[in-house]
Amino acid sequence: MALLRFKNESPAFGFSYLQKETALILTARSLGELTRQVIAHRKHKSLPFGSEADVQKEIERWICGRLGSNECISEGPDDPWVPTPQDSNVMSMEKIIGFSTAAWTWLKSGGEFVAKEEAQRRATICHNCAANVDQGHECFTCSLGKLVRSAVPDDRRIAGLHSCQFCGCDLVSKVNLPDAAIIASNSGRNIKFPHWCWQLEILAKKQ
């Protein structure tokens, strides 16, 4: 994974880190302060923590999971890190078409959903991904996403899901959609998802 270019400057979305084992997001005003918080939290929860340098690298890698090449730098040629597109927060015709195609494909299918177990599996992956970001009420996905999200029953609206910075989609609805709608939403967009993303499995079936 990538590391921060400027360790003394606050990155987009600030200094934060998700401790997966406890589902706690820690935030701080500096990288050093955040590192100390993470170590203290791990000690309190009897989790392995390693050296301060190792913990700082973990934090930087997690932060860079939702940032682009302006703020982060790859760790080498074998690094699987995928930079977040620089226009991830910008509304574009490509995103509108992608979203509309997915919605239309889903509606034509009769509005069916995947099994709840599969939706939860996908959601768990998104929960652990730094690109799952709450962009506020003015973001693209927050406005257009309501068109599909409104049809998602309450018992399928999994908490902790926001917008994906790679595809620009509303994750509350997307984790519930069938494979055909997922493929339609990403078709022709050349999105480079990180290697852990559940969408890669579906897109591979199309090839």
Secondary structure, 3 states (H helix, E strand, C coil): CCEECCCCCCCCCCEEEEECCCCEEEEECCHHHHHHHHHHHHHHCCCCCCCHHHHHHHHHHHHHCCCCCCCEECCCCCCCCCCCCCCCCCCCHHHHHHHHHHHHHHHHCCCCCCCHHHHHHHHHHHHCCCCEECCCCCCHHHHHCHHHHCCCCHHHCCCCCCEECCCCCEHHHHCCCCHHHHHHHHCCCCCCCCCCCCHHHHHHHHC
